[in-house]
Amino acid sequence: MDNYVSKGNRLEYAHTAAVTSGQAVKIGSRLGVALQAYAQDVEGVYLMHDVFELPAKPADVFVAGEQLYWDDTLKHLTKTASTNIAAGYATTAKLATVE
């Protein structure tokens, strides 16, 4: 196939702030997770389709398979869509916790 480029599970991107390995980063209207630590404005590799353990809104309860969103202001997963970006789905259940 002459037009195949890649599997699409990785994206190279230069973020406007330094990031740590495993940090979730908003890239346009998508969510990526940094493969390594990268300095500000340095192109790095962000994973787009794998399973990660990320911070979640303490009060939210998730069930496996439930759609989740990334709140880029509070830097956590949530069930609230509103202005948040789609982040994937829960692979396990999560109980509410006290903040």
Backbone bond lengths (Angstrom), bond angles and torsions (degrees), N, CA, C in turn:
res aa  C-N    CA-C-N  psi(-1)  N-CA   C-N-CA  omega(-1)  CA-C   N-CA-C  phi
1 M - - - 1.453 - - 1.529 107.72 -
2 D 1.301 116.92 120.32 1.461 122.09 -175.24 1.519 114.73 -76.66
3 N 1.330 118.17 -19.99 1.460 119.86 -175.30 1.535 113.62 -102.53
4 Y 1.328 118.82 5.43 1.464 121.85 178.34 1.522 110.04 -70.07
5 V 1.335 116.77 132.64 1.463 121.18 179.87 1.521 111.14 -109.51
6 S 1.339 117.41 -56.82 1.464 121.31 179.77 1.516 109.33 -167.02
7 K 1.346 116.90 176.93 1.461 121.77 178.96 1.527 112.37 -68.90
8 G 1.301 118.68 -24.19 1.462 121.58 177.40 1.504 115.44 86.11
9 N 1.325 117.62 9.98 1.460 118.79 -179.87 1.528 112.82 -92.03
10 R 1.324 117.38 -1.79 1.467 121.93 178.36 1.520 109.08 -129.58
11 L 1.307 115.31 146.28 1.453 120.81 178.38 1.517 108.03 -135.26
12 E 1.320 116.59 131.68 1.466 120.82 175.79 1.517 107.82 -91.57
13 Y 1.345 115.21 131.27 1.463 119.97 -171.94 1.523 109.25 -154.68
14 A 1.309 116.89 142.00 1.470 122.31 174.76 1.527 107.42 -104.91
15 H 1.328 117.00 105.41 1.462 122.25 -177.17 1.532 109.91 -78.93
16 T 1.310 117.09 151.24 1.474 122.17 -177.53 1.523 113.47 -77.97
17 A 1.325 116.99 -2.33 1.469 121.71 176.82 1.525 108.28 -136.33
18 A 1.311 117.06 158.54 1.461 121.05 175.07 1.525 108.81 -65.73
19 V 1.325 117.49 146.50 1.458 121.96 178.90 1.529 109.63 -130.78
20 T 1.315 115.70 156.57 1.457 121.57 176.94 1.520 109.18 -102.59
21 S 1.302 116.74 159.55 1.458 121.85 176.68 1.532 109.38 -59.75
22 G 1.322 116.70 129.23 1.460 121.08 179.49 1.516 114.38 88.24
23 Q 1.320 117.71 -1.78 1.470 121.17 -179.23 1.529 110.44 -76.34
24 A 1.320 116.63 135.24 1.460 122.15 174.68 1.521 109.02 -78.01
25 V 1.331 115.87 135.24 1.457 121.61 -176.40 1.529 109.50 -135.14
26 K 1.321 116.38 131.59 1.459 121.73 174.94 1.524 108.12 -74.77
27 I 1.332 115.67 124.50 1.461 121.85 178.53 1.531 106.09 -124.96
28 G 1.312 115.49 98.81 1.466 119.35 -173.95 1.514 109.28 65.52
29 S 1.323 116.96 -121.37 1.465 120.93 178.05 1.524 110.91 -106.96
30 R 1.332 117.14 23.73 1.467 122.61 -179.66 1.523 110.05 -124.42
31 L 1.313 115.39 169.41 1.458 121.75 177.65 1.514 108.72 -119.72
32 G 1.320 116.45 127.82 1.455 121.87 175.79 1.516 109.42 -121.52
33 V 1.319 116.03 160.46 1.464 121.57 177.69 1.523 107.51 -121.76
34 A 1.327 115.80 125.76 1.469 121.78 -175.90 1.524 111.28 -63.24
35 L 1.314 115.35 128.51 1.466 121.37 178.45 1.529 110.82 -71.26
36 Q 1.331 116.85 -33.30 1.461 123.29 179.04 1.524 108.23 -142.33
37 A 1.323 116.79 -179.87 1.465 121.16 172.72 1.522 107.93 -80.68
38 Y 1.340 116.02 139.92 1.454 121.23 179.57 1.528 109.23 -135.82
39 A 1.312 115.75 142.24 1.456 120.80 176.02 1.522 109.81 -74.96
40 Q 1.304 116.55 163.23 1.464 122.57 177.82 1.528 110.29 -54.00
41 D 1.317 116.16 135.20 1.469 124.39 177.09 1.526 114.44 63.04
42 V 1.322 118.15 16.69 1.461 122.26 175.80 1.525 107.95 -101.02
43 E 1.324 116.59 128.54 1.458 120.14 -179.20 1.519 110.26 -65.67
44 G 1.320 115.17 132.31 1.455 120.97 179.27 1.510 110.54 -136.28
45 V 1.312 116.59 176.30 1.457 122.54 -179.49 1.525 109.14 -103.08
46 Y 1.332 115.66 129.97 1.460 122.68 179.81 1.516 108.51 -120.30
47 L 1.324 116.47 129.63 1.458 122.06 179.25 1.526 108.45 -83.62
48 M 1.326 115.98 136.83 1.462 120.49 -171.02 1.530 114.34 -114.33
49 H 1.329 119.18 -17.93 1.465 119.61 -170.78 1.519 115.36 -133.39
50 D 1.288 119.29 15.44 1.453 121.02 -176.80 1.525 110.67 -98.37
51 V 1.315 117.10 -176.71 1.464 122.23 -179.32 1.528 108.30 -104.21
52 F 1.343 115.96 128.82 1.459 122.04 -177.75 1.516 109.62 -134.05
53 E 1.327 115.71 152.78 1.458 121.33 170.74 1.521 106.10 -95.69
54 L 1.341 115.93 114.89 1.461 121.96 -176.92 1.524 110.08 -123.13
55 P 1.322 118.22 159.26 1.465 120.72 176.46 1.534 110.09 -58.08
56 A 1.317 115.99 143.39 1.462 120.78 -179.46 1.522 110.08 -132.29
57 K 1.320 116.26 152.46 1.458 121.17 178.15 1.525 108.11 -59.19
58 P 1.330 117.67 121.04 1.463 120.96 -175.07 1.533 114.30 -54.82
59 A 1.317 118.59 -39.79 1.459 121.18 -175.15 1.526 113.46 -76.10
60 D 1.324 118.31 -17.00 1.462 120.80 -177.84 1.519 111.87 -76.10
61 V 1.327 115.63 143.77 1.459 123.55 173.35 1.518 106.50 -111.97
62 F 1.333 117.84 129.13 1.460 121.88 179.25 1.522 109.21 -115.53
63 V 1.316 115.96 150.66 1.463 121.96 168.77 1.525 106.60 -117.50
64 A 1.309 116.52 153.61 1.462 120.66 179.52 1.524 109.52 -55.75
65 G 1.312 116.27 134.56 1.455 122.04 179.34 1.513 114.76 90.83
66 E 1.325 117.80 -6.52 1.463 121.00 -178.26 1.527 111.24 -76.45
67 Q 1.339 116.10 136.71 1.467 121.89 178.46 1.530 109.46 -64.19
68 L 1.331 116.46 134.55 1.460 122.05 178.51 1.525 109.85 -122.17
69 Y 1.326 115.00 156.73 1.459 122.53 -178.24 1.517 108.84 -129.56
70 W 1.327 116.17 155.50 1.461 121.68 179.37 1.516 108.88 -103.38
71 D 1.331 116.27 121.87 1.461 122.39 173.75 1.527 105.90 -90.08
72 D 1.333 116.59 103.32 1.458 119.81 -174.41 1.524 112.45 -74.51
73 T 1.315 117.61 -17.90 1.466 120.79 176.83 1.529 110.15 -75.57
74 L 1.338 116.13 -48.01 1.464 120.98 -178.66 1.525 113.16 -92.33
75 K 1.323 116.48 -6.67 1.470 122.96 176.39 1.520 112.90 59.00
76 H 1.345 115.13 50.93 1.460 118.91 174.81 1.527 111.25 -152.76
77 L 1.337 114.91 163.11 1.462 121.44 175.11 1.513 109.34 -77.01
78 T 1.331 115.55 149.99 1.450 121.03 179.17 1.528 109.51 -151.80
79 K 1.327 116.29 163.90 1.458 121.33 173.84 1.524 111.26 -85.73
80 T 1.319 117.47 -10.19 1.463 122.82 -174.96 1.522 110.64 -82.35
81 A 1.330 116.56 120.20 1.467 121.24 -179.23 1.523 110.91 -77.55
82 S 1.315 119.16 -58.12 1.475 127.19 -176.68 1.523 112.70 18.94
83 T 1.318 118.45 -112.79 1.466 121.91 -178.19 1.528 111.66 -97.31
84 N 1.321 117.58 8.56 1.464 121.44 -179.78 1.529 110.39 -81.78
85 I 1.328 116.45 164.03 1.459 119.71 -179.00 1.523 110.92 -102.33
86 A 1.314 116.09 144.39 1.463 121.02 178.96 1.525 108.82 -59.47
87 A 1.330 115.78 132.24 1.461 120.31 -176.21 1.522 112.68 -119.01
88 G 1.318 117.73 -4.85 1.454 120.49 -177.29 1.508 109.95 120.75
89 Y 1.320 116.08 -144.51 1.465 120.31 -177.39 1.522 110.73 -141.85
90 A 1.317 113.98 158.18 1.469 120.15 179.19 1.528 109.42 -72.24
91 T 1.324 117.45 135.12 1.454 120.53 177.01 1.528 111.34 -97.61
92 T 1.325 116.12 -13.50 1.465 122.19 176.01 1.523 108.54 -141.75
93 A 1.306 115.98 166.15 1.457 120.48 177.69 1.522 109.98 -76.52
94 K 1.343 115.90 153.75 1.468 121.98 176.16 1.510 107.79 -135.73
95 L 1.304 117.15 129.88 1.454 122.38 176.34 1.528 109.55 -89.91
96 A 1.321 116.39 158.42 1.465 120.79 175.54 1.519 108.93 -67.72
97 T 1.319 115.92 146.06 1.466 121.03 175.75 1.523 108.87 -128.21
98 V 1.303 116.03 162.25 1.465 121.52 179.39 1.520 107.72 -83.90
99 E 1.324 117.11 135.64 1.477 120.78 178.84 1.498 111.40 -78.84
